[in-house]
Amino acid sequence: MQQLTGLDEMFLSLDTGPTTGHVAGIALFPAPETPRDELAWLRQRVRERLPYLPLLRWRLHRAPLGVDQRYWVEMDEVDIDAHVVGVTLPKPGTQKQFQAVIDAEMSQLLDRERPMWKMLVITGLADGGYAYVIKVTHGLADGSALWAIYDQLSDHPTEKLERIPNQRPKGGSMGVLGRGIVRAAKTPVVVAGLAKDAASWAGGRLADEKLRAIPNLIARVTPGELSKPVALIANKLRPVEDAEVASLFPSLMPPDSPFNGTTTANQSMVHTTFTVAELRAIGKLVNGTINDALLAIMAAALRRYMTSHGGIPNRPLIVSTPVSWRTGKETERWANQVWMLFLPLPTHLGDPLARLRYAHEASSTAKANWERVPGHLLRRASALMPSMVMGPGAKLMARMPARLTPKMFNASLSNVRGPREIPVHGGRSMTDYLVFGFLSPGTGLLLGGQSLGDNMAVTATVCTDIVVGYEKLPTLLEDAKNELLALV
């Protein structure tokens, strides 16, 4: 049994009517030399590995008698046949037909009376191949859980997890109530411990940054333009070797863009594939990283898209990118351990090398400032946020018209490093792995990179009611990559 944090509740509340608060991982496999019943094989593999994947056995449960706590509680038995289902595409099994099946599935809410996950086995692809689709609610865990599930279902999992037997709480609902009361009683102790650790952290920053620690912290947490006067003072005091002090919220009001609007459940995705070697070579142009290369490519693609969809703003778009709260000391293996880092994206710059340099500097500055705020304490504090506040608040945001929704950023970007070794399922190697991402209220675009072996798949998850002509995004991304490769 595991209690939902305020962060979990926020994501779960977006699994409503207007929006769908879940994510999916899509694994593609080539045409098999020897046919088999793929649905039967996957169902059997899930049954075998279920003891290692407790999150697939959890169902949402609220503590009784009005106690404001919700838990993931073990089910006595999971109906694998209901959770793992097969779909055969009608001939000729085109990419459009394949995508239509995925889009339809992602528009459907998950049943809260069952564990909140589902798997599809899609056969009948034109090339004779097949696909697995794993869909989970974001309220259960962040996107890293998707790959962890695929890993545990593979022939040779890279992460050695312990076998966890069914741990259904004794006493049923009253047992959950008892735990809830005990947890509530411990809250003052938890708050005191949090305050102590916060004081210890502040002491460490004072020892490291001396009196600069105060203007540094104020500049980092004050949003947007309001932070600039304090940041100016902080940067005059900082040593040359330290990173620039800057706000973690680059702008109070991001520019207008064709990527913002009223987010709905009408969503789809398109993708393209780069090689890791190409991205590495591009990043080295400015002594940067693969991530810097992806940011510059995405900036160029969005700039080109905006030329024919409302024009290019004269200042950078603001994008959110996930940042992990994991420290390695967490007791919860399956939970949301991610927050958002905000970056200015150089869509306002016309020169490709200038965009790459800007992306490198902006990313480095944002990461350096994030590392100097107590993110690990924020994660613990989120566990104290009451569900009666976080859930309804996020649900209200999802239902508000776009013109009334506070706009913190224009689009979401992510880059996840996948396995170097290609995973094998039932003796068959995965050829590609794509992520159908999560769209926050008010935002209609997520660009995500996911590596697998020597390749990087870049997917665009879009709300089709906001981002028109999204089918051109793969070509725009490829053109942007080739423009930078020419400089290499």
N, C-alpha and C positions, 0 to 999 in steps of 0.2 A: 504494500500500500504506500502511495506517495502523494503528498499534498501538492496541489497546484499552487504555484506562486502567482503574484500579481501579473507578472510577465506572461505566464502560461494562460491566465484568464484573459488577458488582452488579446492574444492570438486566437484563443478559442472563441471569443465573442464575435470574431469576424467570420466564423463559419455560420452565417445567417442566411437570409434570403437574398439580399442584394449582392453579397460578396461570398466568396468561398475561401475559408481560411485554411487551405491545405496545399501541400506541395507534392510533387511526384518525380520519381526517377525512372527513366525509360532506358532499358538495356536492349540492344539489338544484337541478333545472332545470325550467322549465315545459314544458307540452305544446308540442311543436314545430309550426310551421305547415306545414313540409315534412318528412315523415318521412325518416330515413336510418338506416343500420346503425350504431348508436351504438358497438357493440363494435368494429367494424372501424375506425371513426373514431378511437377512443381508442388502439387498438393502433398505428395509424399515427403518431399524434401522439407517443406514447411513443418509438417508433423514431426519430423526427426529433429529439427533445429529449434522448435518452439521452446524447449526448456532453457535455451540460451538467450531467448529474446522475450523477456518478461513484458516489454511494452506492447507486444502483440496479444497479450492475455489480459490487458487492463481495460476496464470499463469505467466510464465517468460515474461518480457517486457523490451526492451531496450529504453532508452530515445532517442528521435529523434535528427536530425541535428548534429550527431557526438558527442553528449555529452557522455563521458565515464562513464555511470552509468546504472546499470540494476536493475530492481525492480520486486518484486512479486506483481502483480496487481490482484484485484478481478475480477472474471468472472461474467457476468450477470446471467449465469445459468450453472450448472455442470451436465453433462450427466452421471448420476449415473449408468445406465445400461452399459455404455461403460467402466466405471472404476471398477465395481464390476462384475466379471464374474465367471462362474461355470465350473468345470472340473470333470468328472466322470471317475475314473480309470477303465480300463478293468479288468475283472476277471483274477486272484484271488485278485488283489489289494494289491500286496506285497509292502514291504518297498522299494525295488529297484524301482518299478514302481512309487511309491509316490515321491521318491527322484528325479527321472528322470523328472517329471513334474516341480518340483521346480527348478532344475538346468536349464531346458530349459527357464523358465520364467526369471530367474536371468541373463541369457545371453542376454536378449533383452533390448535395450535402451528404455527409456521412451520418449513419444511424447512431445516435447517442445511447441507444440501448444495447449496443454491441461494442466491442473494441473498435476504435475509430481508425481503421485502416482497410485497404482493399488492394488486391492484386489482380491484374489482367494478364492473360496469356493470349496474345494476338497472333494468329496464324493466317496464311493465305496471302502474304506479301508477294508482290509481283516477281521478285527475284528468288522466291522460294524460301526466304528467311522467315524469322519470327521474332517476336518481342515480348519482354516482360515489362509491365508497368506497375510500380509500387507507389501507392498513394497513402499519405498519412496526414492527420490534422496537425497543423503547426502548434496547436495547444499542447500536444503530446511531447514534441521535441523539435529542435531546429533541423535544418536541412541536412546536417551531417549524419543524422540517423538513417537517412535513405541509403547512403553508401554502406554504412555499418550493417544494415540488414542484408544488402546484396553480398557483402563480404561473408556474413555468417551462413548464407545460403549456398556459398560456393563450395567446390570440392575440397579446397584447402584454405580455410579462413586464415587471414593474416593476423587478426586480433584474437588472442586466446581468451575467450570469456568463460567464466565459471557457469556450470549448470545450476540454474536457480529453480528449485522446486516450487510448486504452487504454494503461495503464502497468503491465502485468503484470511483476512482478520477474523479472529474468534469473536463470536457473539453477534455476527451480522451487523445490522445498522447500529445497534447499541454499542458494539465494539468500536465502530468508526466514531460514534459520538464520544465514547470514552477517550479515544486518542485525540479527538478534536479538543476536548476540554483540557486534557493534559497539555497539549501544544499551546492552547490559549493561555493557560496558567504560566507557561514558561516564557511567554512573550516579553515581560519586563526583564527577565534575565538575558534573553537574546539581545534586546535593545541595549542593555548595559554593556554587554560584550562587544556589540557593534560600536558603541560610543568609545569604549576603551581602545579598540583597534583603530578607530578613526583618529583618536588622539595620538596613538603611536605612529600612525602614518604621517600625521602633520608634523610630529617631532622629527621624523626622518627627513621630511622635505626641508624643514628649517635647518637641520644640520647640514644638508647637502647644498641648499641654495641660499642659506643665510636669510637676510632681510628681503632678498629678491623673491622669496617664496610667496609672500603676500600679494604683490602685484602680479606675479606669474599666475597664481591660482585665479585671481579675479579676472585677468585677461582671458584665461582659458575657458571659464564657465560663463562669462558674460556674452550674450548672443550678438552676433553680427557686428554692425557698425558701432554699436554702443561700446564694444570692447576696445576700439582703436586707440583712444586716448591713454588707457591703462597699458595696452600692449606697447605703445610707443615708449613709455617710461620703462617697462620691463625689458625691452630690447636694448635700450641704452645702457642698462645695468648688466646685461648678460655677457658672459665670456664669449670670445670669438668662436671657440670650438663648440659651443652649445647650439642646438637647433633654434630657429626663430620661435619666439613665443607668439601664439596666435589663438584665436577663439576656436573652439570645437564646433561652433555653429557659424559658418562663414557669412551668412546673410540673414537679416531679419525677414526679408521678403525676396525670395527667389524671383527671377524674371518670368514673365509669361512664356509659356511654351506649349507646343501641340501635344505634349505628353501628360498634361494635367487635365482632369475633368472628373466626372462622377463615375467612379469605378463600379462595374457591374460584373455579373457572373459570365458574361459573354467574353470568353478569353480563348486565345490560341497561341501558337508558338511557331517560329521558323528558326532555322539554324544553318550554320556553315562550319567548316572545320579548317583549322590552321595547324601547322606543325609547331611543336615546342621550339625547335631549332630556329625557325623563322622569327618567332617572338623574342627569343633570347638575343638574336643578332640585332634586332631593332632596339631593344633595351640598351644594349652596349653602346649605341650611338651617343648616349649621354651618361655612360657609366651607371645605367639604371637596371631595372629588373624586367622580367616577363610581365609583371603586373603593370609597370609603367607603360610598356608597349601596348598592352590591351587598353589601358585608359586613353592613350593617344589615338588608337584606332577607333575606339568607340566615340571619342570626341569628334573625329573627322566624319564618321558615318552620320552622326546626329546633326552635325553642321550641314552636310549635304542634304539630308532629309528636310531640314528646316528651310532651305532655300526655296522649296516649292510648297511649303506648308506654313505660311505666315511670316517668313523672314527670320533672320538670325539676330538674336538679342546682342546688344553691344557690350554685354558683360557675361561672365561664365554662367552656364547652368550649374545648379547645385544638385549633387547626386548623393544618395546614401549608399554606403557599402557596409556589409556585415563585419563586425569585429568580435572576436571570441572573448568570452569572460572566463574561459577554462584556465585553471591554474595547475591541474593535475591532482588537486587535493579534494575535489568534489566527491561527495558521497553518492550523488545521483548520476549514474551513467547515462540514463535516458531522461533528458530534460532540456528546456531552452537555456542555453548558455551563450547567447549571442545578443549583441546590441548593435546600434547603428553609428557609424563614423560618417561624418559629412565632409564632402570634398567639393571644391570648385572645379568644374570640368572645362577645359579651354576650348569651348566651341566658338568663342569670340575671336580666335586667332586664325588667320588665313594660312600662315606658313607651317608646313608639317613638322619641321624640326623644332620650331618654337613651341608648337603644341606638345611635342614629346618632352621637351625640357620643362615646360610648365607643369605637365602631369607628374613628372618625376619629383619636382620640388614641392608641389602641393601635397602629394602622397607622403613624402618623407616628413614634411612639417606636421601633417595631421597625425601621423603615427607617433612621432616624438612627443607631441602634446598629449595624446591619449595615454601614453605610458607614464605620464607625470600627473595623472589624476587617479583617484582610487577606484578603478573599475571593478576590482574584486569586491569592494565594499558595497558598491551600487548593486551588484548581483545579489548579495546577501540582503540588502535593504528591500529589494524587489519582492523577496519572499514574505515580507511583512505587509505588503500592500493588500488591502481588503478587496476581495472579489466583488463586493457590492459597489465598489467605486470603479475599479478597472474595467470590469466586463461591460456594464451599461455605458460607460464613457466611450469605449472603443466602438460599441454597437451604434451609438448615436452618431459618431464620426462617419461610420460606413453609410448611414442613411441620409446624411445631410447633403443638400445640393452642392455641387462643386464650388459655386460662387460664395458659399457660406463656410466651406471647410478650410480651416487654417492650413496654409501651404508651407511646409517646411523644406521640401525639396522637389525637384522636377522629375527625376527618374531614379531607379535603383540599379546599381552595378555590383557584380560579385565576381570573384575568381577563386575557384577551389582546386587545390592540388589533389589529383587523384592518384591511383596506384601506378607505380612504374611497371609492375608485372601485370599482364593481362589476366583477369580472373577467368576461371573455368567453371561452368555449371553443367554437370552431367557429361563431362568429357568434351564440352563444346566451349570454345573461347568467345568471349564477348567482343564484338567488333566496334561498338560505339556506345557511349553513355551520354544521355541528354537529361537536363533538368527542366521540368515545367515549374516555373518559379511562383512565388507568392507576391501578389500586388497589394500594396498598402492603399487604404482609402485615399482617393484624390489623385492617385498616380496610375498611369496606364502603361508603363513600360519598365521591364527589368531585363537588362543585358547581363548574361552570366557566362563565364568561362569555366569549363570543367575538363581537366586533363585526364587522359587515359593512355598509358604508354607514351608513345612519341607524339601524340596528337592532342590538340586542344579543341574541343567542341564549343562553339560560342552560340548560345541560344538567345532569342529575343522572345520573352513572354509578354504578350500585349493584351490589353483590353480592346477588343475590336470596335467598341463604341467610342473610343477616344482616339486611338492611333489608326488613322486610315492609310491605306497603301503600305501597310507593314510588310507585305510580301517582298518589297524591294530592299528591306534591311540587309539580308545576306549579301546581296550584290554590293551595297554601299560599304559594308564591312570589308569585303574582299578588295574593293578598289582602294580603300584607305590603307589596308595592309600593304598592297603592292606599291602604293605611293611611297611608303616608308622604306620598303625593301629596296626600292631604286636608289635610295640614299646610301644604303649599306653597300 
